[in-house]
Amino acid sequence: MSVTKSPAFAVAAAFCIASVTHCLAGKSDGAMHTYNRLLAKYVTASGVKYSEWKSDAADMQALQSVVDAIANEKISGSNQKEALAAYINAYNAWILHEALGKYPTKSVKDVLFAFFTSKRIKVAREEMSFNHLEKDVIRSKFSDPRVHFALNCASRSCPPLDPEAFRGDKLDAQLEKLARSFVNSEKGVNYSAEKKSAELSAIFDWYKYDFKGEGGPVAFINKRRETPLPNDTKISYQKYDWSLNEAK
């Protein structure tokens, strides 16, 4: 049976759909506003103030509201930068949530890396692991090696957590800033002119194929370092420190 819908019905329906869309967008914007406030309060250059955060019940609940919004958010692939920003925020917010859940702890890494490989988070209505989100979504679908300097695994050798949420309209500038900062730090590249050697972060070894599009890890680094590595530099890799990235 068909029903003839009046123009007034169509207008009402459109208004209803627009209202729901606006409501969902508002919830997402509200969650990111809360997330930014939490990052500004607890993230420092030396790490995260886990103890202070864990002792504040209101801010623990605020972070819960952020990951709840991420769990139910619908991430559209129509805008690649917006989608990538949303997935990076999801990874980092959930890492903070899960690290705080384990705190006090010396490291989030456990036997067989279960913290990263078990399905313990929910993003865009899908249950998944951190490993799946990083490998099968962020790295595979977007192919931007700079994400390695935006994702934070709550560990000391990981690139520092940025105290600002990622946004699609600022994403290129944010990723480039973090990549440049990392390769110009000893954590990223520890260069000795005397020994003509450079110890690179293990990230450049583990994920070297992600940098092929820019000519490999050293080419990626030299494009962004204030003083590029000489051609005869001996390359080795740093041991990764999995201890918790707690503020000192």
C-alpha positions in Angstrom: 0.0 0.0 0.0 1.4 3.4 -1.0 0.9 6.6 1.0 1.0 10.0 -0.6 3.0 12.3 1.6 2.1 16.0 1.7 4.8 18.8 1.3 4.2 19.6 5.0 5.1 16.0 5.9 8.3 16.1 3.8 9.4 19.4 5.5 8.7 18.0 8.9 10.6 14.8 8.1 13.6 16.8 6.8 13.5 19.0 9.9 13.5 15.8 12.1 16.5 14.3 10.3 18.4 17.6 10.4 17.7 17.9 14.1 19.0 14.4 14.8 22.1 15.1 12.7 22.7 18.3 14.5 22.2 16.6 17.8 24.7 13.9 17.0 27.2 16.4 15.7 26.7 18.4 18.9 27.4 15.4 21.1 30.7 14.7 19.1 31.7 18.4 19.4 30.9 18.3 23.1 33.0 15.2 23.7 36.0 16.8 21.9 35.6 19.9 23.9 35.8 17.8 27.1 38.7 15.8 25.7 40.7 18.9 24.9 40.1 20.2 28.5 41.3 16.9 29.9 44.4 16.9 27.7 45.3 20.5 28.6 44.9 19.7 32.3 46.8 16.4 32.5 49.2 16.1 29.6 52.7 17.7 30.0 55.9 17.7 28.0 57.3 14.9 30.4 54.2 12.7 30.3 50.7 12.2 31.7 49.6 13.1 35.2 48.0 9.7 35.8 48.0 9.9 39.6 46.3 13.3 39.7 43.8 12.3 37.0 42.9 9.0 38.7 42.2 10.8 42.0 39.7 13.1 40.3 36.4 11.2 40.1 34.7 13.9 38.0 37.5 13.9 35.4 37.6 10.1 35.3 33.8 10.3 34.5 34.5 13.0 31.9 37.0 10.7 30.1 34.4 7.9 30.3 31.9 10.3 28.5 34.5 10.9 25.8 35.1 7.2 25.0 31.4 6.5 25.2 30.9 9.2 22.5 33.7 7.6 20.4 32.1 4.2 20.8 28.8 5.4 19.3 30.1 8.0 16.8 29.5 7.4 13.2 32.7 8.1 11.3 32.1 8.9 7.6 34.8 8.1 5.1 33.6 11.0 2.8 36.1 13.4 4.4 39.4 11.6 4.8 41.0 14.1 7.0 38.1 14.3 9.4 37.9 10.5 9.5 41.7 10.1 10.2 41.5 12.8 12.9 38.6 11.0 14.5 40.4 7.6 14.5 43.6 9.1 16.0 41.6 10.8 18.7 39.8 7.5 19.3 43.1 5.6 19.7 44.7 8.1 22.1 41.5 8.7 24.2 41.0 4.9 24.7 44.7 4.4 25.5 44.3 7.0 28.3 41.1 5.4 29.5 42.7 1.9 29.6 46.0 3.1 31.1 44.1 4.9 33.9 42.1 1.7 34.4 45.3 -0.2 35.1 47.0 2.6 37.1 49.0 2.3 39.2 51.2 0.3 36.9 54.8 0.4 35.6 53.7 -0.4 32.1 50.6 -1.1 30.1 52.4 -3.8 28.1 51.6 -7.3 29.4 52.1 -10.9 28.5 51.9 -11.4 24.7 50.9 -7.7 24.3 47.3 -8.6 25.2 46.7 -5.0 26.2 47.1 -4.1 22.5 45.7 -7.2 20.8 42.6 -8.0 22.8 39.2 -6.5 21.9 38.9 -4.1 24.7 37.7 -0.9 23.0 34.8 0.2 20.9 35.1 2.7 18.0 32.3 3.8 15.7 30.0 1.0 17.0 32.6 -1.7 16.4 34.5 -3.7 19.1 38.2 -3.9 18.3 41.7 -4.0 19.6 44.2 -1.2 19.6 46.2 -3.3 17.1 43.3 -3.5 14.7 42.6 0.2 15.0 46.2 1.1 14.3 47.1 -1.5 11.7 43.9 -2.3 9.8 42.2 1.1 10.0 44.6 4.0 10.6 47.7 2.7 8.7 46.0 0.6 6.0 43.2 3.0 5.0 45.1 6.3 5.2 48.7 5.5 4.4 50.2 8.5 6.1 53.5 7.6 8.0 53.2 10.7 10.1 50.5 9.0 12.2 53.2 7.2 14.0 54.1 10.5 15.7 50.5 11.2 16.6 49.5 7.9 18.1 50.6 7.4 21.7 50.9 3.9 23.3 51.3 5.2 26.9 54.9 4.2 26.9 58.1 6.2 27.5 59.6 5.6 24.1 56.4 6.5 22.2 56.2 10.0 20.7 54.8 12.4 23.2 51.0 12.7 23.5 49.9 16.0 22.0 47.9 18.1 24.4 45.3 18.9 21.8 42.7 16.8 20.0 43.2 16.3 16.2 40.9 18.1 13.8 40.4 17.5 10.1 40.9 21.2 9.1 44.2 21.3 11.0 45.4 17.7 10.6 48.2 18.2 8.1 49.7 21.0 10.2 49.3 18.9 13.4 50.9 15.8 11.9 53.8 17.7 10.3 54.5 19.5 13.6 54.7 16.3 15.5 56.8 14.5 12.9 59.3 17.4 12.8 59.5 17.6 16.6 60.1 13.9 16.9 62.9 13.6 14.4 64.6 16.6 15.9 64.6 15.1 19.4 67.0 12.5 20.8 64.0 10.2 21.4 63.5 10.1 17.6 67.1 10.5 16.3 70.1 10.3 18.6 73.0 11.5 16.4 76.7 11.5 17.3 78.8 13.6 15.0 82.0 12.1 16.6 80.9 8.5 15.9 79.1 9.4 12.6 76.2 7.3 13.9 72.6 7.7 14.6 70.3 5.6 16.8 66.8 5.9 15.5 63.6 5.2 17.3 62.6 1.6 16.9 59.5 3.0 15.1 61.6 3.6 12.0 62.6 -0.1 12.1 59.3 -1.7 13.0 57.4 0.3 10.4 60.0 1.0 7.8 57.8 0.0 5.0 55.3 2.8 5.9 58.0 5.3 4.9 58.7 3.8 1.5 56.6 6.5 -0.2 59.0 9.2 1.0 62.2 7.2 0.1 62.5 5.3 3.4 63.0 6.3 7.1 66.3 8.3 6.6 64.8 10.3 3.7 61.7 11.0 5.7 63.9 12.2 8.6 66.2 14.3 6.6 63.3 16.1 5.0 62.3 17.3 8.4 65.5 17.6 10.5 67.1 21.0 11.1 70.5 19.3 10.4 70.1 16.3 8.0 72.0 13.1 8.7 75.1 12.9 6.5 75.1 10.2 3.9 77.8 8.2 5.7 75.9 8.0 8.9 75.8 4.5 10.5 72.2 3.7 11.4 71.1 1.6 14.4 68.0 1.5 16.5 67.2 2.3 20.1 65.8 -0.1 22.6 62.1 0.6 23.2 61.2 1.7 26.7 57.7 0.3 27.5 57.6 1.9 31.0 54.5 4.1 31.6 54.7 7.6 30.2 54.0 9.1 33.6 54.8 12.8 34.1 58.0 13.3 36.0 
